[in-house]
């Protein structure tokens, strides 16, 4: 799959660097040429000699090497590859990339490149979850950097959680996906895809609201995948902490009723995908001022049902998108409940996810996590996919919907 392709592998200084040696073998096995840059810290974990022996190429580690600059300057190094891969992408490297620093050969090369960049983060779970790392990640994603992993599991430091570098075979597959996608036909070119994402916030008074834990990761990933497939994408999103993917039109909303208006205003669309976790209920009336603690009983909260956005659009007579896709957040009897939902809402496909993900090993459930396990429920039956990253769910879902495109009018 990678014959004729050159990968510039930047190895950061982390314990996961040993896996990068296996990654070099994996890439060479698939036919790629591999050139490597080591950061100074990386040389504490793997030796330039092992990297050179496995890659069969000279290893670069010095920005100010006279010989290297004469043979192949760092600018040429950054542009001679088809793809730049940072593995392991340490917290430090990610921070320097997000800031556009150019203090060593690795950072300078990343700044000087005109090629796509894929990172495979690896770090301690607390470092990964730290707001600074998540901020840097959001910046990098906004800059168009792709990511594979990190996986969840036992860490070298003895802790458990997300932060393990993806396995070499997974990184190689992600590299293939990046490169095979380049110059490939865009199956959704000329189509308009509408996506809802994130939670809704339903006000109780000026300072309080009803909400849920949706992060917007799944919906935003679908918007990104649709844009990558060539579609014009409108992303109607509730309040989330992640940026809109590059190349999509974001319509930010807060409440379910605003989301419905924004969705209706965005029509017509060829495909509408409802990944938002819309609050089923809102407060019957929003208090004009902050509700005060009184001496009596706690105030009663009276709720009324929100409009069902998915059902409203799926049951439209004229202007109904050719494909209407709903999500189902379930905790049990997934297929059974999703099949009932398919009929009740009148949509073409339900993507059912077990939001508790009991027994799947995803801590905290689907909402907010990086992974998802879904079942596609339609009138033709149920197709189940294993646990995978939300980006992968998105890419596969968009490919699935694009393949149904032959039946569109
Ligand atoms: O955002 P993340 O943290 O990445 O998490 C992703 C997710 C779990 C939120 C997402 O994958 C998901 O399952 N979204 C749908 C959650 C949900 O609200 O499920 P539901 O079973 O309550 O609703 C079924 C469908 O009707 C959904 O498509 C929903 O968008 C839609 N709906 C629900 C209520 C309503 N008033 N209007 C709607 O359009």
Boltz pocket constraint, residues with backbone or C-beta under 6 A from the ligand:
constraints:
  - pocket:
      binder: B
      contacts: [[A, 196], [A, 198], [A, 213], [A, 214], [A, 215], [A, 216], [A, 217], [A, 218], [A, 219], [A, 256], [A, 274], [A, 275], [A, 276], [A, 277], [A, 278], [A, 279], [A, 280], [A, 306], [A, 307], [A, 308], [A, 309], [A, 310], [A, 311], [A, 325], [A, 326], [A, 327], [A, 328], [A, 329], [A, 330], [A, 351], [A, 353], [A, 355], [A, 366], [A, 367], [A, 368], [A, 369], [A, 390]]
      max_distance: 6.0
